Structure formats: C-alpha cells, structure tokens
Amino acid sequence: MDGVAVHGLDMEGVHFRNSSTDGMIRNSRIYDTGNDGRGMGEGVYKGNDVLVQDNTGTRTSNDGYQTHTQ
C-alpha cells in the first residue's frame, strides 16, 4: 500500500499477520483507530517481512502511531 489514508476503525489500522510476506505500507496516514475502547487500535500491527516506511499517524489507541510485532 502506498499513499493511503486509514482511519475511523474499531481496531488496528493495518494488520499484517506473521504469515504475511513482502507486505508494505508507506507514505500513508493512519489515524482514529481503536474506537471500540478495547485498546487494540495500533496504527500498524506487523508480522514478518513487512516494510513500514514514511507514514504518519495520530489518535491511535497506543499514544499515536505504533508498530507492533506479533
């Protein structure tokens, strides 16, 4: 994904599973995630072999744009 806006979601903005390969999100804006109040609203939650580059994010469940590895 390149140059997308991801927003207004109950859970994670973008979730790459451990089985994901050659995934990419860059030049994108991720905001207003985790709206269901359960604390699962990371901007990007990534598995293996995923490129996360030059993104911005605000208002996610974990104090801004976060990348977590499974």
N, C-alpha and C positions, 0 to 999 in steps of 0.2 A: 504494500500500500504506500502510496506517495502522494502527499499533499491533500489528505482528507481531514475532515472535521468529525470527531467522535464526541457525542455529548448527550445529556439527558437520559442516562441509563440507570437502572436499578442496581446493577452490579458492576463488574470490571468494564473498562472501556474497550480494551482489546485483550484477548486471552489466547496466547499461543500455548498449546499443550506440549508436554515433554516429547510426544511423538512427532511434533512439527519439525520440519526441516526446511532450510532455505527460506524461512519467513523473513519479512522485512516490514518495518513501518518507519518512515522518515518524512521530514518536512511536514508534519501533521500537528494538529491542535486537538488536545484531549481535555475535556472539562465537564463538570457537572455529572460525575459518576458516583455510584454508591448511594443512590437516592432512596433505597429501601430501608436504610438505617441499620443494616446488619454488619457494617464495617467491611464489606467486600467490594470496594469500589476503586481498586487500584487503576491508575491510568493505563498501564501496560503490565500484564502478568505474562511472563515469558518462560518458555521451556528451553530446549536445547537448540543450538544453531539458528538463532534469530538475531537479526540486525535491528537495533533500535537506535536511531540517529537523528539529531537535529529536530526534535519535537518539543513542543511547549505544552504545558498543562497546568490547570488550576482547578480548584474546588473538586478534588477527588477525596475519597474517604480517608486517606492517609497523609494529610497535610500537604497536598499538592501532587505533582506528577511523580509517580513512583514506578519503579520497575522491580518486580519480584521474580525470583526463580523458583520453580516448583521443586 
